[in-house]
Amino acid sequence: MNSVAPLSLAKRLRPLAIDGRTDGTGRSVLSARGELVHGCADTLAGVLAELPVHTCRIELDMAGVIFMDTAGGQFLDVLHNHGRRHLIPVSATNWRGQPRRVLELFGLDTTDPLRSTAPDPAPTPGPAPTPSAVALERAEQLHELREEITQLRKAIASRPVIDQARGILMATHACTSDEAWHILRAASQLSNTKLHKVAAAVTAGAESDGPSLPEELRTALRRAVARCRV
């Protein structure tokens, strides 16, 4: 049994892979490796759908998972819901590194987060409970984590065009890679333009039919180059 999620973030992340076996007692032992990002829940769902009908227990080893963003919650929900539908115990253990820290931030059991997803007791009449200070703090921390992940995705996505712009500057001004980086940063600051937009403009302007650089950005680059050569 083997399933691999599609590559994400322009093939810069390690896709999630899940393999395993089912023994004679009906216990399925699965191992996950890679990153829990967008698409990981679908990968797990596909693996679970292929398990033998006589499966009576699922144990998922997470030791090979090196990164997890908020998609990890969907991944755990798929496993938990599968266990509830089929009335079998499920577990996800051996969390390490960054994924383990994310579980701590979520307030989940880092030994097996599915322990904290037991069925809710029957609701009782009465007013809804007021969120505790701990719950509010965790919600704020989760929001900050999502913002950090969003910034990381943007940085990864913009890296190729920045590298291209550095190469163009190195060829145009006979400078080193570090000097080209400082030129881009200085031009970004002088023109009050985001770094990836400066890089995109430089890359587009280098094409034979590409647009000319805006005057403000051309001036900023000229000043940045002059600074670099002082």
C-alpha positions in Angstrom: 0.0 0.0 0.0 1.4 3.4 -1.0 0.0 6.8 -1.7 1.7 10.1 -2.4 0.2 13.6 -2.3 0.8 15.9 -5.3 3.8 18.3 -5.0 2.9 21.7 -3.6 4.4 25.2 -3.3 6.1 24.9 -6.7 7.7 21.5 -5.9 9.7 23.0 -3.1 8.0 21.0 -0.3 8.3 17.2 0.3 5.0 15.5 -0.7 3.2 13.4 1.9 3.6 9.6 1.4 1.8 7.0 3.4 2.5 3.2 3.3 1.9 0.3 5.6 0.5 -3.1 6.1 -2.4 -5.0 7.7 -1.5 -8.0 9.8 -3.5 -11.2 10.3 -5.3 -9.8 13.3 -6.8 -6.9 11.2 -4.5 -4.3 12.7 -3.3 -1.8 10.0 0.1 -0.2 10.8 0.7 2.9 8.6 3.7 5.2 8.3 3.6 8.8 7.1 6.5 10.8 5.8 6.9 14.2 4.2 4.8 17.3 5.0 1.2 17.8 6.1 0.1 20.6 3.8 -2.8 21.2 1.3 -3.8 17.8 -0.2 -2.6 15.6 2.7 -6.2 14.9 3.9 -7.1 13.5 0.4 -4.0 11.4 0.4 -5.0 9.8 3.8 -8.6 9.3 2.7 -7.4 7.4 -0.4 -5.2 5.1 1.8 -8.0 4.5 4.3 -10.4 3.6 1.5 -8.1 0.9 0.3 -7.8 -0.8 3.7 -9.2 -4.4 3.9 -12.8 -4.6 5.1 -11.7 -6.7 8.1 -9.5 -3.9 9.5 -10.2 -3.6 13.2 -7.6 -1.1 14.3 -5.4 1.7 12.6 -2.1 2.8 14.0 -0.5 5.7 12.1 3.2 6.4 12.8 4.0 10.1 12.2 7.8 10.0 12.9 8.6 10.7 9.3 6.5 13.9 9.1 8.8 16.9 9.1 6.4 19.9 8.7 2.7 20.6 9.3 0.6 23.6 8.7 -3.1 24.1 9.5 -4.0 21.3 6.9 -2.8 18.9 9.6 -6.1 19.5 11.4 -8.0 18.2 8.4 -5.7 15.2 8.2 -6.5 14.2 11.8 -10.2 14.8 11.2 -10.2 12.3 8.3 -8.5 9.7 10.5 -10.8 10.4 13.4 -14.0 10.3 11.3 -13.0 7.1 9.7 -12.6 5.5 13.1 -16.0 6.7 14.2 -17.7 5.5 11.0 -16.2 2.0 11.2 -16.3 1.8 15.0 -12.6 1.0 15.2 -9.8 2.6 17.3 -7.4 4.8 15.5 -4.2 6.5 16.7 -1.5 8.9 15.3 1.7 8.7 17.4 5.5 9.4 17.3 5.2 13.1 16.5 8.5 15.0 16.4 10.0 18.4 15.7 7.8 21.2 14.2 4.6 19.1 13.9 4.8 18.3 17.6 5.1 22.0 18.4 2.1 22.7 16.3 0.1 20.1 18.2 1.2 21.8 21.5 0.0 25.1 20.1 -3.4 23.6 19.2 -3.7 22.2 22.7 -3.7 18.6 21.6 -2.1 15.6 23.1 1.4 15.4 21.6 1.6 11.6 22.3 -1.6 11.0 20.3 -3.8 14.0 19.4 -6.8 11.8 18.6 -7.1 11.1 22.3 -8.6 14.6 22.7 -11.1 14.0 19.9 -13.4 11.6 21.8 -17.1 11.8 21.0 -18.8 14.7 22.7 -21.3 13.9 25.5 -24.9 14.4 24.8 -25.7 18.2 25.0 -27.5 19.5 28.1 -29.8 22.5 28.1 -28.4 25.7 29.3 -26.4 28.8 28.2 -23.2 28.3 26.1 -20.1 28.2 28.2 -17.9 31.3 28.2 -14.6 30.7 26.4 -11.7 30.4 28.9 -8.7 32.6 28.9 -6.6 29.6 27.8 -8.9 29.0 24.9 -8.7 32.6 23.8 -5.0 32.6 24.1 -4.8 29.4 21.9 -7.0 31.0 19.4 -4.7 34.0 19.1 -1.7 31.8 18.9 -3.4 29.8 16.1 -4.1 33.0 14.2 -0.4 34.0 14.5 0.7 30.6 13.3 -1.6 30.9 10.3 -0.2 34.3 9.5 3.4 33.0 9.8 2.6 30.1 7.4 1.0 32.5 4.9 4.1 34.6 5.0 6.3 31.5 4.5 4.2 30.4 1.5 4.6 33.8 -0.1 8.3 33.9 0.5 8.7 30.4 -1.1 6.6 31.4 -4.0 8.5 34.6 -4.7 12.0 33.1 -4.3 12.4 32.0 -8.0 11.8 35.5 -9.4 14.1 37.1 -6.9 16.9 34.6 -7.9 16.3 35.5 -11.6 16.5 39.2 -10.9 19.8 38.7 -9.0 21.2 36.8 -12.0 20.2 39.6 -14.3 21.8 42.3 -12.1 25.0 40.2 -11.8 25.2 40.0 -15.6 24.3 43.6 -16.2 26.5 45.3 -13.5 29.2 42.6 -13.1 28.5 42.2 -9.4 28.5 39.3 -7.1 25.3 37.5 -5.9 25.5 39.2 -2.5 25.9 42.6 -4.1 22.9 41.9 -6.4 20.8 41.0 -3.3 21.8 44.3 -1.6 20.9 46.2 -4.8 17.4 44.7 -4.9 16.9 45.5 -1.2 18.1 49.0 -1.5 15.9 49.6 -4.6 13.0 48.3 -2.8 13.5 50.7 0.1 14.3 53.7 -2.1 11.2 53.2 -4.2 9.0 52.0 -1.4 8.1 48.9 -3.4 7.9 45.4 -2.2 11.0 43.3 -2.9 9.3 40.7 -5.0 7.7 43.4 -7.2 11.1 45.0 -7.8 12.5 41.6 -8.7 9.5 40.9 -11.1 9.9 44.2 -12.8 13.7 43.7 -13.3 13.0 40.2 -14.7 10.2 41.3 -17.0 12.3 44.3 -18.2 15.1 42.0 -19.2 13.0 40.2 -21.8 13.3 41.4 -25.5 9.7 42.5 -25.6 9.3 43.2 -21.9 8.0 46.5 -20.4 10.3 49.3 -19.5 10.9 49.9 -15.8 8.9 52.7 -14.2 11.0 55.9 -13.9 10.8 55.8 -10.1 12.1 52.2 -10.0 14.8 52.9 -12.6 16.1 55.8 -10.5 16.0 53.7 -7.4 18.0 50.9 -9.1 20.5 53.4 -10.4 21.1 54.8 -6.9 21.2 51.3 -5.4 23.9 50.3 -7.9 25.9 53.5 -7.1 25.8 52.7 -3.4 27.0 49.2 -4.0 30.1 50.5 -5.9 31.1 53.0 -3.3 
